[in-house]
Amino acid sequence: MNERRLPTNGPEALDAAETYVTKIGGDNAGKLAFNADNIAARSRQGKEQILAVSALRSSDGCYTELADAAVADFTPDGRRKPGFNTTSHLIAIAQRLREGDPDALAHAERMVGTIASFTRELVHSEVARDANIPDKDEAFRQLDGMILEHIDDAQDPRSLISRIRRWKDPLAAFKFGVDWVIHSDDEYLSVTGIGERLAQYLYLTYLRIRGVVSLPMSIEPAYQSIFRNIDRDADSSATIEYMRDLISRQIAAHLETGGVVVAGGYLPLLGSQRGYSDKTGALLASATQRTGRDVVYLVEKEFPLMSADPKRVPGAQTVRRMTHFLARELFGDNRGAKSGALHPEALDMLAQQKIPVVVMNPEQPVLENNTTLIQDFDAQPDGVEIVTSKDVPFALQIADSALVGNPVFDADMMHFFSRHGAAIQHIATSEGTVSFTFHEGEFGEPLRKALDEHLAVHYGISDPHVIQSRKDLALIYCLGNNMQRPGQAAKATTAFELAGIDIQFITQGLNEAVMTFLVRKEDADAAVQMLHSVFISVDDAEYDQAKARFYRAITALIARRKHDPRQLPHE
């Protein structure tokens, strides 16, 4: 690999890379015509390309009626989300196969029909609007053939509908992590991964119709041995390394032909983990780098990474450059801000190989202000650059001075809450209390009763006032590449005071990349907007001038009180 100066922004990283590895997921996966235009343009620029394609989905309301009511997604306030999610339907099909009774199998067949109908409607609409496909009927025929082959051709023994109709043994459908696998006809098949495989072959077919040379990346012959041993592999690293090696050799051969390599967003083992399509893309990037190429990983979203959610905060600005550490804090779904551009473990895989990541909207020009580059660099102190929030289901305080500072108690609480499905996010202690926030779980009556019993049995505590709980909360995150500038915490608390919002809990680590503030959920939007105004919208010099005037006024007030006994409080 050639030594070169590290890029300092997204366009430089894209220009410097020989090979783009692009994750095409979410609603973007359904935009075949637009993505084909982009892929063809990048090929003309001389860029090698590898695509990791997720199952097709859409949030367009025109597809809502096709979705099965049993797998509908809902918003937190109970409204049905519009659109259609292929993966959700496939998981529901696997669950019905597991049930195994005639009604469940009939339901599974109906859901196969809904997947086929949705996919045909979406693909046909893409072909119809694509001016670069003159023979629409031939395109429909080829793409419909792919859908039949994978989903609903009752004459093809390998289609999903045929497998369901031959289904005999409910126990042959099992869940491994988030993956659903069936053992049928003496072979293993991931039902979850069917959506990714269908999307892969639809993209291959569509690109060929458009005249773009494309080749499938597949290591499916190795899947069976991986599945047979998957539950016996305590250490998955050897299996992942085995897949990386197979992929690397296949990619090297394919790229020599000049074609675009198209992979599905599913691989066994990774498919059992949350964020599997992101991790598959990261493994593809790592395997490509192993061939000696300069690689960049593209994450295509509606927005690059912004100083706040632009749909909630007017004036949100692009964060043009970000370290892996800051990105981990932003994307993390446990203690992080859960901003979701890329799964944090996939980010770790890319960071270990020093592969740059560019987050961008592919529909916007490739400019510095429209892209975010994630790559380690020597960040200079620049204060808070991002403000965001996430909901917190509940928080607890345990007040008993005999417990605080007891290492056995601290570890015991971690295990207790984990056993009861409540994941601790932050811990804060004082001389007589320990407080917890949680990112998963619910403090309902069963958990309250279990905690009361646990404290009574193990610590002899029976006072009901020892435990205090609060719900309907939110964590506000202030993040930056390097916040080692004096006054950042003071600036944040000033914003809360200006917004009239009470802070219930504060944390900041030695990393000086993130501060968090616990507030009532109903105050979250106002807090984010005021913090963004203070840190991002208001010019630093103007803020410092206003702060200096305030400090002079406060200093004068203190001086007057010090020298005027009448201003002092009476004993």
N, C-alpha and C positions, 0 to 999 in steps of 0.2 A: 504494500500500500504506500502511495506516495506521501511524503511529509509535506504538510502545507499549513499555512496560517489558519487558525481557527476562525470560522465565520463569526460575525458579530450580530447578525440578524437573519431573519428567515430567507429573504431573497438570496443572500450570499450562500447560505447553506444549500439551498436548492440548486443554485448555479454550480457549486463546487462538487456536488455528488454525481457519481456515475449512474447510480441505480436508485430508483425510488421504490420503497416498499410502502404500499398504501393500504390502510385499513378502510374498507368501504362497508359501513354499517349504519344502523338506525334507518331513518327515512331515506337517507342518501343511497342505500342499497337499491331502492326501488327506482332510482332515476337512471335507468339504463341508457337512454338517449344522451342525456347530458354527460354522464360519465364516459360514454364512448367517444364523445367529442373531445373531452379532456385527455383521454388516453391516446387518441390519435394525434393530438397536438403535441403531447410530450414525446411521442415516438418520433415525430418530425424534428423535434429539437435534439434528437440523438440520445435521449434518456432511456436506459433499460428500465423495465417496470415489472414489479411483482405485486399482484393484487391479492389481498386476503378479504374475501367477500362473505359477509354475514347473511343470514336468512332474510328474505324479503319481508318488509313490513311497511306500513303506511299509517300516518295519523290523519289522513284525509277522511273526512266524514262520509264521503260517498261509499266507503267500504265498511262502514259500521254495521249495516244490516247483514252483511255476510258473516260476521263474527258469531261464533256460538256463545249463547248466553252464559254457559258454564265457565267460560274462560275470559269473560270480559274483564278489563282492567278498570279500576275506579280511582278517582281523585280522592284526596283526604277528606273532602266534604261530601263524599258519597255520589258524585256525578260520574256517569259512565264515560270513560275516555273514548274519543272517536277513533275510527280506523280499525286496522287488522294486524295481529301479531302472529306470524307463522309459528314461531318457536313455542309460544304459549299453547297453541292448538296441538302441536306435536307432543308436548309434555302431557297434556290432558288425554291424548290418545294412548300413550304408554300407561297412564294410570288406569284407563278403562281395560286395557289388556291385562293388567295386573288383577283387576277385579274378576275378569274372566267369564261372567255370566252372560247369557244371551242379550239382555238389555244393554249391558255395558259394551259388548262387541258391536251391537247395532249403532250405538251412539258413536263409537270410534269410527265406524264406516261413514256416518253422516259428517263427521268432522274432516275426514279425508276429502269428502266432496266439497266442503267449504274452502279447504286449502287450495284445491284445484281451481275452484271458481275464482277465488281472489287472485291467484297467480295469473290466470288467463286474462282476467280483466285488466290487471295492472300492466302486464306485458303487452297486451294489444293496444292499450292507450299509449304506451311508449313508442311502439312501432308507428302508430297512426300519426304521431306528432313529429316523427323523425324525417326531416326532408332529405336525409342522406340514404334512405332506403326506398328506392323506386318501386321495387316489386313487393308490395305489402303482403299479398296473398302467400307468396313463397316464404316470406319471413314468418307469417303466422303459422304456416305448416311446420316449419322447422322447430319453432319454439314450442308449439303445442305438442310436438313429438317428444321433446324433452320432459314436459310436464307429465305426459302419459307414461313415459318410461319410468319415471321416478315415483309418481303418485297414484294415478287412478286407472291404469291399463289393466283390466281384469285378466287379460290374456298373457301378460308378462309376469312370470313367476317372481321376478325381483321387485315389482312395484309394491308400494306400501299397501294398497288395497288387497293385493293377492296374499301378502303375508298375513294380513288380518283374517282373511277368509280361511286360511289354513291353520289358524291359531288353535292350539290344543291345551297348552299348559300355562295357566296363569303365573305359576312360580318362575317361569322362564323370562318374565319381565322383572327387572330389578333396578333399583336406584343406586347409583354410585356417586356420592357427592351431589352435584346438581344435574348430573347426567342420568338419562334413562336408557338402559341397554336391554335388548331382547336377544334371547338365544333361540334361534329358529333355523331349521334345516341344517343343523350341525355347524352353524356359524353365528358369530356375534355381530349385532348391528346396533349402533347408537341411533335411537329414534330422534333424540335431540339433534344429532348431526345431519339428519336427512335434509333439513332446511338449508344448511350450509352447502351440502353437496348439490342440491337442486339449484341454488343460486350460482354456484360455481359453473355448472354446465349451461345454465341460461346465459351467463356472461360470455362463456366461450363461444356459444352459438351466435349470440348477438354481435360480438366483435367480428367474428368471421363473416357474418352477413354484411357488416360495415367495411369489410376488406382489410381488417387489422389482423395480422398473423398472431395467433394466440395458441398457447399450449397448456395442457392441464398439469398442475403439480399434484401428484398423488402418491402416497406411500401406503395405500390401502392393502396391498398384499401383506404388509407387516402388522396390520391391525389385529389379526386373529391371535397371534402369539402374545401381543400386548394385552388384549382383553383377557386371555386365559390366565395370565399371571398378575393381572392388575391388582387384585385384592391381596396378593402375597408379597407385593413389593413395598416393604416398609420404607425403603429409600428410593424415591422416584427419580433421583438425579441420573442414574444409569440409563433408565428408559428414555428420559428426555435427551440425553446425550446421543443415544442410539438414533432417535428420530432426527435430531439436528444433523447428524452425519449423513443419513439417507437423503434428507432434504437438500443439504449442501451439494451433494454430488449431482442430484437431479437438476437443481437450479443452474449449476455450472454448465451442464450439457444443454439445457434449454436456452439459456441466454446466448450461447454461441450461435444459435440459429437466427438471432435477431428478433424473436417473437416475444410477445407479452406473456408472462407466466401468470396463470390464474389458479389460485388455491381457494378452497373453502375455508371458512373461519373456524373449523373444528379439527382437533386432533385428539386421539384417545389419551387418557390421563389428564391432559390439560382440560379436556371437555368436562371433567368432573368438578372443576373448580370455578368459582365465580370469576367473571371477567375472562372466560376462556377464549373468546374470539380476539380480544386484545392480546392475550398471552400467545395465541397462535401467530398473530402478526409479528409480535416481538421475536418469537423463535425463528420465523422466516427471515427477519432482518438480520438476526445473529448468524443464521446459516449462510445468508448471502454474503455477509462481511467475511466469513471464513473462506470464501472463494477469492479473496484479495481485492474486492471492490470497495470503493468509497460509497457508503450507504447513508441515505437519510430516510427516516420513518415519517410518513405523512399521516396526520390525524385530521380528517376533513369534517368540520363542524359548521354550524350556522354562523358562529363568531370565533375569532381567535380568542385567546385568554384576555379577559378584560379586567379593569380596575374594580368593576362591580357588574352585576347582571344588567345588561343594557335594557332589558325589558322592564326592570324595576327602578333603575336609577338613570335619569337623563344625564347626559354628559359623561357617561362611562368611557374610559380611554383604553386603547390597546396597551397591554403589557408586552413590550417588544422582545424582552429577553428574560429568561428565568433559569435559575439553577435547578438541578434535579432535586435538591433538598427542598426548595420552596415548592416545586411541583408536587412532591410527595405530600407535603403538608396540605396543599390545596386539594389534591385528588383523594387523599386517604379517606376510606369509608368507616374507619373505627374512630380514631381520635382526630382525624383530619377534617377538612371542611366539606368533603364529599361533593366536590364540584364536577366530577364525572367526565372529564374529557378523555381520560385514559385510566385503566385500572392500575392502582399503585404498584402491584406486583409486576405487571407488564413494564411499567416505567423502570422498576428496579432492574429487570432483565436488560433493558436498553442501556441503562446507566452503567451497568457492569462492563458492557462492551464499548462504552463511550460513543454510542450511536446517537447523533443529534436527532431531535424530534421537532417537527414543524407543525403547528396547529394553525389551520387556515380554513376560510370559506372558499371552496374551489370556484364559486361563482363570482368572486371578487378578483380584481387585478392583483397580481403578485407584487405587492409593495410592502415596504417595511412596516407601514402603519396597519396593514391588513393581515399580518402574520405574527406568530409568537414562536421564537426559537427557544427550545429547552436544551440547554447544554451547560456543563459546569464552566464557570469563569470566575475571575477574581472580582467579585461584586464590591463596589464602593458603597459606603454608608449613604443610603438614600431614603431612609425612613419607610413608612407604610406606603405600599403600592397597590394593595388589593384589600377590599372590604367585602365580606360576604357573611352569610348566616346559614345555620341549619337548625331544624327543630330538635328539641330534646324531650323525650317522653316524660321523664321525671327526674327529680333529684332528691337525695336523702341527707339528713344530718343525724348522726348518732352522738348524743351528748352524755359522756361519762368519762371523767378524767382518769379513771383507773384503766380504761381501754386505750386511750390515745397514747401513741408512741410505743405500744406493745407490738413488736414485730410479728408475734404469733397471731394476734388479732387482725392485723392488716392482711396477712396472707390468707387467714381463714375467711375473711370477708370476700376476698377475690374469688376463692373457690366456691363459697356459698352462693354468690350471685351468679357465677358461671353455671352452676348446677341448675339454677332456676331460670335460665334463659335471659338473664338481665346482664348486659355487657357494660362494665364500668368504662367510662370515658376519662373523667378527671377525678383526682382526689386532692382535697385540701384539708390541712389540719390546723388546729389552734391548741391552746393549753388544755381545753376541756371538750373539744368537739372534733369529729372527723366528718367531712362532707364528701358526697359522691354525686357525680352526674353520670347519666347512662345514655348510650346511643341506641340501645335496643331493649325491649322488654316493657312491662307494664306493672306499676305498683298497685295491683288490685288486692282484694281481700285474701286470696290464697298466699301471695307472697308476703303480705303483712303478717299473717298468722304464722307462716313458716319462720320468718325472721324473729318474731316475738318468742317462739318456742326455742329457736336456736340460741338466742341470747340468754334465755332463762336456764336452759339445760347446761350450756357450756360456760357461762359467765355469771350465773346467779342473778341476772338482771330481770326484774319483772315490772319495773316502772313504765307505764305506757307513754309517759312524756319523754322518755329517752330518745324515741324515734320521731323525727319530724319530716314530713314529705311535702314536696311541691310538684305540681305538674303543669302542663301547657307552658313550657319554657322554650327558649331559643339561645343558642350560642352564637355570639357575634365574633367573627374572626377578623383581625387586622394582621396582614401578612406583608412581608417584603423580602427581597433578596438579602439585604443587610440593613437591619434597623438600628445599628449602633450609632444612633444620633441622640444626644441628650434631649429629653422633653417629649419623647414619643408617647409614653404612658400618660403624662400630664395632658398632652394634646387630646388623647382619646377620652380621658375622663372629662375634659372640658366640653367635648362634643356631647357626651351623655348629659352633662348638666344643662347645656344649651337646649337639648331636646326634652328636658324634664323627665329623664328616664332613670330609674333606680337600678344600680348594678348589684346583683346578688352574689356574684362569685367572679374572681379574677384569677387567671393563670398566665404566667410567662416563664419560659425556660431559659437556660443559659445560651441557647442557640441564637436568641435575638432575631428570629425570623417570624415569630407568630406570637400574638397576644390574643387571649380569648376572654369574653365577658358574658356572663349568664344574665339574661333579662327575661321578662315576661314575653311570651310568644307574641302577644298583641302589640308589643313595642318594637319588634324586630325590624320591620320595614323603616320606621322612623329613625331607628338607631343607625341602620346602614346608610340611609340617605344623609344624615347629619355627619357621620364619620367621613363619608366620601366627600362631602362639601369641605370639611375642615382639612382633610389630608390631601385631597386630589384637586378639587375645583379651585379652592382659594390659593392664590400665589403664595409661596413660602415667605417671600420678602414682605408682602403686605401683612401676612399673619404675624410675622415677627415684629413688625412695627406696631401693630395693634396690641400685641402681647407686652411690648416694652412700655406702652402708655399705661396699660393696666397695672403692670408691676410697679411703675412709679407711683400710681395712685394708691395702691395697697401699701407700699413702703411708707408713703407720707401719712397714711391713716394710722399705721402702726406707730410711727414716730410721735404723732399727736397724742395717741393714747398713752404712750410711755411717759410723756412729759406733762400731761394734764391729769392730775389725780381725779378730777371729776368724771373722767371717761372710764375710770377703772371700776369694775364691778364691786359692790359693797360686800364685806365679809358677812 
